[in-house]
Amino acid sequence: MAEQESGGVRKGSESSDSLKYSQEITSPEDKPEREGRSLVTTNHDVIRQWAEARNGSPATVEGTEHGDHLGVLRIDFGAKNDKLRHLDWDEWFKTFDERGLNFIYQEQRSDGSQSNFFQLENPNREDA
C-alpha cells in the first residue's frame, strides 16, 4: 500500500463519530482551530512530531502478534508497562498504513494543557 505522507484521512463503513467531528491535519504546519479540538491525520511527520514532543516512542503490545505481523500498535509515553515492545518508526508506520488506520488525537486539552490523548481507528473494522 502506498504511504500516506500527505495526509488523506481514510474513511469506511465503520468510521467513528470521533472521525466525523475531528479536524483533518495534513501537514506539520496545520494548527488546531481551537484548544481541545479533536484532530485526525495519517501524515507520518505529524504523528511522529506529536509523539516525540511528548517523549513518546512507537511500540506494540507483546502477545497480540498475528504470526509474523505486529500486534496492537501503541505509543509509549514512559509508563511502566512490561507488555510494550519498542519499534522503530518505519516498522510502526508500515503497519499503520497496511492496516489503513487513522490517528485521532489532541494537541491540547480544552484548558490549554498538553494532551497525550490519541486513538488509532480502522474505518473498515470496529476493533482497530
TARABEL-V510234 format. One record per residue. N is the residue number from 1. RES is the residue in one letter. OMEGA is omega in radians with two decimals (* if undefined). NEAR is the number of other C-alpha atoms within 10 Angstrom. Layout:
((N RES OMEGA NEAR) (N RES OMEGA NEAR))
This chain:
((1 M -3.12 8) (2 A 3.11 7) (3 E -3.10 14) (4 Q -3.07 18) (5 E -3.04 14) (6 S -3.11 15) (7 G 3.12 19) (8 G 3.14 15) (9 V -3.12 20) (10 R -3.13 19) (11 K -3.14 17) (12 G -3.05 11) (13 S -3.11 10) (14 E 3.10 14) (15 S -3.08 17) (16 S 3.02 15) (17 D 3.11 8) (18 S 3.13 15) (19 L -3.11 21) (20 K -3.05 12) (21 Y -3.12 12) (22 S 3.04 17) (23 Q 3.13 18) (24 E 3.09 20) (25 I -3.07 21) (26 T 3.10 21) (27 S 3.13 17) (28 P -3.14 14) (29 E 3.13 7) (30 D 3.14 10) (31 K 3.09 14) (32 P 3.11 16) (33 E -3.14 10) (34 R 3.08 12) (35 E 3.12 16) (36 G -3.10 18) (37 R 3.00 17) (38 S -3.09 23) (39 L 3.08 21) (40 V 3.12 30) (41 T 2.91 27) (42 T -3.08 27) (43 N -3.08 22) (44 H -3.12 24) (45 D 3.13 16) (46 V -3.11 21) (47 I -3.10 19) (48 R 3.14 17) (49 Q 3.12 13) (50 W -3.11 18) (51 A -3.08 18) (52 E 3.07 13) (53 A 3.14 11) (54 R -3.09 15) (55 N 3.10 12) (56 G 3.09 17) (57 S -3.09 18) (58 P -3.10 22) (59 A 3.00 23) (60 T 3.13 20) (61 V 3.14 18) (62 E 3.14 15) (63 G 3.13 12) (64 T -3.12 13) (65 E 3.05 12) (66 H -3.07 9) (67 G 3.13 7) (68 D 3.11 6) (69 H 3.11 9) (70 L 3.07 19) (71 G -3.09 16) (72 V 3.10 17) (73 L 3.09 23) (74 R 2.89 20) (75 I -3.09 23) (76 D 3.11 19) (77 F 3.05 15) (78 G 3.08 10) (79 A 3.14 7) (80 K 3.12 8) (81 N -3.09 9) (82 D -3.11 8) (83 K -3.13 12) (84 L 3.04 19) (85 R -3.11 15) (86 H -3.13 17) (87 L 2.92 17) (88 D -3.07 10) (89 W -3.12 14) (90 D 3.14 11) (91 E 3.14 12) (92 W -3.11 20) (93 F 3.09 22) (94 K 3.13 14) (95 T 3.10 17) (96 F -3.12 22) (97 D 3.13 16) (98 E -3.13 11) (99 R 3.13 16) (100 G -3.05 22) (101 L 2.94 23) (102 N 3.08 25) (103 F 3.13 22) (104 I -2.99 23) (105 Y 3.02 23) (106 Q 2.97 22) (107 E -3.09 21) (108 Q 2.98 18) (109 R -3.12 16) (110 S 3.09 13) (111 D 3.09 9) (112 G 3.12 11) (113 S -3.11 11) (114 Q 3.14 15) (115 S 3.01 16) (116 N -3.10 17) (117 F 2.96 12) (118 F 2.96 17) (119 Q 3.07 16) (120 L -3.11 18) (121 E 2.98 25) (122 N -3.06 21) (123 P 3.12 21) (124 N -3.10 17) (125 R -3.11 14) (126 E -3.00 11) (127 D 3.11 9) (128 A * 16))
